[in-house]
Amino acid sequence: MGSNPTARAKFKTFIVSKFKNYIDETIHEMRHEVSWPTWKELQSNTIIVVVASLIFAVLIFVMDFLFGISGEEKTVWKGLLGFIYQMFN
């Protein structure tokens, strides 16, 4: 390309046309090729994700609480990070 202004202009036009083509193809695929879930499917899948997230949160809390009890001071709850820090001290 160098300092040739015509080559630079052609290159910019090429890049812009490629980008426009990408955007047009993306819009076409999102409108005509993607199968979107129905409202009922979306609601049921959302409920599944929320319930699974709550189960994992409770499980992690229980594990953190149990690991937090160990150590020299058994009455102070330090959590999992406190347990890890105590291992390296």
TORKOL-4160 file (C-alpha; in steps of 0.2 Angstrom, whole numbers, padded with zeros to 4 digits, m for minus):
89
<pt num="1" X="0000" Y="0000" Z="0000"/>
<pt num="2" X="0013" Y="0012" Z="0005"/>
<pt num="3" X="0009" Y="0031" Z="0002"/>
<pt num="4" X="m0002" Y="0027" Z="m0013"/>
<pt num="5" X="m0019" Y="0036" Z="m0009"/>
<pt num="6" X="m0029" Y="0026" Z="m0022"/>
<pt num="7" X="m0023" Y="0009" Z="m0014"/>
<pt num="8" X="m0028" Y="0016" Z="0003"/>
<pt num="9" X="m0045" Y="0021" Z="m0003"/>
<pt num="10" X="m0048" Y="0004" Z="m0011"/>
<pt num="11" X="m0042" Y="m0005" Z="0005"/>
<pt num="12" X="m0054" Y="0006" Z="0015"/>
<pt num="13" X="m0068" Y="0002" Z="0003"/>
<pt num="14" X="m0064" Y="m0016" Z="0004"/>
<pt num="15" X="m0064" Y="m0016" Z="0023"/>
<pt num="16" X="m0080" Y="m0007" Z="0024"/>
<pt num="17" X="m0089" Y="m0018" Z="0011"/>
<pt num="18" X="m0083" Y="m0034" Z="0021"/>
<pt num="19" X="m0089" Y="m0026" Z="0037"/>
<pt num="20" X="m0106" Y="m0021" Z="0029"/>
<pt num="21" X="m0108" Y="m0039" Z="0022"/>
<pt num="22" X="m0104" Y="m0047" Z="0039"/>
<pt num="23" X="m0118" Y="m0036" Z="0048"/>
<pt num="24" X="m0130" Y="m0040" Z="0034"/>
<pt num="25" X="m0127" Y="m0059" Z="0035"/>
<pt num="26" X="m0128" Y="m0058" Z="0054"/>
<pt num="27" X="m0145" Y="m0049" Z="0053"/>
<pt num="28" X="m0152" Y="m0061" Z="0040"/>
<pt num="29" X="m0146" Y="m0076" Z="0051"/>
<pt num="30" X="m0154" Y="m0069" Z="0067"/>
<pt num="31" X="m0170" Y="m0066" Z="0058"/>
<pt num="32" X="m0172" Y="m0081" Z="0047"/>
<pt num="33" X="m0161" Y="m0095" Z="0053"/>
<pt num="34" X="m0161" Y="m0095" Z="0072"/>
<pt num="35" X="m0175" Y="m0104" Z="0081"/>
<pt num="36" X="m0180" Y="m0093" Z="0096"/>
<pt num="37" X="m0188" Y="m0101" Z="0111"/>
<pt num="38" X="m0207" Y="m0098" Z="0115"/>
<pt num="39" X="m0212" Y="m0088" Z="0130"/>
<pt num="40" X="m0216" Y="m0104" Z="0139"/>
<pt num="41" X="m0200" Y="m0112" Z="0135"/>
<pt num="42" X="m0191" Y="m0096" Z="0141"/>
<pt num="43" X="m0200" Y="m0096" Z="0157"/>
<pt num="44" X="m0197" Y="m0114" Z="0161"/>
<pt num="45" X="m0178" Y="m0113" Z="0157"/>
<pt num="46" X="m0177" Y="m0097" Z="0168"/>
<pt num="47" X="m0184" Y="m0106" Z="0183"/>
<pt num="48" X="m0172" Y="m0121" Z="0180"/>
<pt num="49" X="m0157" Y="m0109" Z="0180"/>
<pt num="50" X="m0163" Y="m0100" Z="0195"/>
<pt num="51" X="m0166" Y="m0116" Z="0205"/>
<pt num="52" X="m0149" Y="m0123" Z="0200"/>
<pt num="53" X="m0141" Y="m0107" Z="0205"/>
<pt num="54" X="m0149" Y="m0107" Z="0222"/>
<pt num="55" X="m0144" Y="m0125" Z="0225"/>
<pt num="56" X="m0126" Y="m0121" Z="0220"/>
<pt num="57" X="m0126" Y="m0106" Z="0231"/>
<pt num="58" X="m0132" Y="m0115" Z="0246"/>
<pt num="59" X="m0119" Y="m0129" Z="0243"/>
<pt num="60" X="m0105" Y="m0117" Z="0242"/>
<pt num="61" X="m0111" Y="m0108" Z="0258"/>
<pt num="62" X="m0112" Y="m0125" Z="0267"/>
<pt num="63" X="m0094" Y="m0130" Z="0261"/>
<pt num="64" X="m0087" Y="m0112" Z="0266"/>
<pt num="65" X="m0095" Y="m0113" Z="0283"/>
<pt num="66" X="m0089" Y="m0131" Z="0286"/>
<pt num="67" X="m0071" Y="m0126" Z="0281"/>
<pt num="68" X="m0072" Y="m0110" Z="0291"/>
<pt num="69" X="m0074" Y="m0119" Z="0307"/>
<pt num="70" X="m0057" Y="m0128" Z="0307"/>
<pt num="71" X="m0042" Y="m0119" Z="0313"/>
<pt num="72" X="m0035" Y="m0113" Z="0330"/>
<pt num="73" X="m0050" Y="m0102" Z="0334"/>
<pt num="74" X="m0065" Y="m0114" Z="0332"/>
<pt num="75" X="m0077" Y="m0101" Z="0337"/>
<pt num="76" X="m0072" Y="m0088" Z="0324"/>
<pt num="77" X="m0079" Y="m0091" Z="0307"/>
<pt num="78" X="m0066" Y="m0087" Z="0294"/>
<pt num="79" X="m0074" Y="m0095" Z="0278"/>
<pt num="80" X="m0065" Y="m0104" Z="0265"/>
<pt num="81" X="m0053" Y="m0090" Z="0261"/>
<pt num="82" X="m0048" Y="m0089" Z="0280"/>
<pt num="83" X="m0045" Y="m0108" Z="0279"/>
<pt num="84" X="m0033" Y="m0106" Z="0264"/>
<pt num="85" X="m0024" Y="m0091" Z="0271"/>
<pt num="86" X="m0021" Y="m0101" Z="0287"/>
<pt num="87" X="m0014" Y="m0115" Z="0277"/>
<pt num="88" X="0000" Y="m0104" Z="0270"/>
<pt num="89" X="0004" Y="m0095" Z="0287"/>
